[in-house]
Amino acid sequence: AAGPAGAIDDRADLVPNERPAAGRDWAWRATLGRHHQNVDPSGLDLNLRASDEDDTAWVGLYRDDTGEHQLRAGWERQGRVGPLRLLGSLQLASGGFVGGSLTAEAWLDPAERVALLLGLGRTNLRPYVNLNFDPNDSTLLGLRGRLDAATDATLFLVRDDRLGTGQRVAHLVLRRRFDAANAGSVALFHRSGRAAPGALLVSGTGVALTWSHADWFVRVAYDPNVSYGESDMVRLSVGLRF
């Protein structure tokens, strides 16, 4: 099972929403991804997001090479409650899936250089195609640090706290903006756990690289033991902001 967030996003990604262009109500982002697996069927994912400064609405469709598919939709809202910055999300999908998550960020120093991250995700346990492959029903604990004016790092752990699978995913994400048009990120993660209680214990380390230039971005990722199974995945995604 996968994590309760948008199709290529993670629950610790409390970065500000993309601002709409002058005179427009929403900033749009479209992403097309090819997900190649060496054991299980490969597939395509199409995701469309619309954001203003506080809210994001999105819809996604995943279809594998056998014709199996799932339509997903969601809503996210960012805001402040006292010293906390919060990200809440709700997801729905064909097949009867319902899920949600809440992530909180609290800066630990007046200069806002180090922040504590706490999160919780819950679902109705129906099947869900979501493409960060963290546990759905889980807790999140992490730290975010601003290394300089253009660079930040996030270290966080997502773990199953409901189904007894022992699933844990440790993430390290480095982001840097080079200039007004160019930005990049490197995301490392280590996964361990079982697909279900009593199943084979698996572990693996993956990486995702993202480059953004002006309104375009591309991401390539190696994702071993997808959904705690035997299949390894290579993902290539391209997107456009408009």
HUHU-V385713 format. One record per residue. SS is DSSP state (helix for helix, strand for strand, loop for the rest). Layout:
ss->{SS,SS}
//
This chain:
ss->{loop,loop,loop,loop,loop,loop,loop,loop,loop,loop,loop,loop,loop,loop,loop,loop,loop,loop,loop,loop,loop,loop,loop,loop,loop,loop,strand,strand,strand,strand,strand,strand,strand,strand,strand,strand,strand,loop,loop,loop,loop,loop,strand,strand,strand,strand,strand,strand,strand,strand,strand,loop,loop,loop,strand,strand,strand,strand,strand,strand,strand,strand,strand,strand,loop,loop,loop,loop,strand,strand,strand,strand,strand,strand,strand,strand,strand,strand,strand,strand,strand,loop,loop,strand,strand,strand,strand,strand,strand,strand,strand,strand,strand,loop,loop,loop,strand,strand,strand,strand,strand,strand,strand,strand,strand,strand,strand,loop,loop,loop,loop,loop,loop,strand,strand,strand,strand,strand,strand,strand,strand,strand,strand,loop,loop,loop,loop,loop,loop,loop,loop,loop,loop,loop,loop,loop,loop,strand,strand,strand,strand,strand,strand,strand,strand,strand,strand,strand,loop,loop,strand,strand,strand,strand,strand,strand,strand,strand,strand,strand,loop,loop,loop,loop,loop,loop,loop,strand,strand,strand,strand,strand,strand,strand,strand,strand,strand,loop,loop,loop,loop,strand,strand,strand,strand,strand,strand,strand,strand,strand,strand,strand,strand,loop,loop,loop,loop,loop,loop,loop,loop,strand,strand,strand,strand,strand,strand,strand,strand,strand,strand,strand,strand,loop,loop,strand,strand,strand,strand,strand,strand,strand,strand,loop,loop,helix,helix,helix,loop,loop,loop,loop,strand,strand,strand,strand,strand,strand,strand,strand,strand,loop}
//
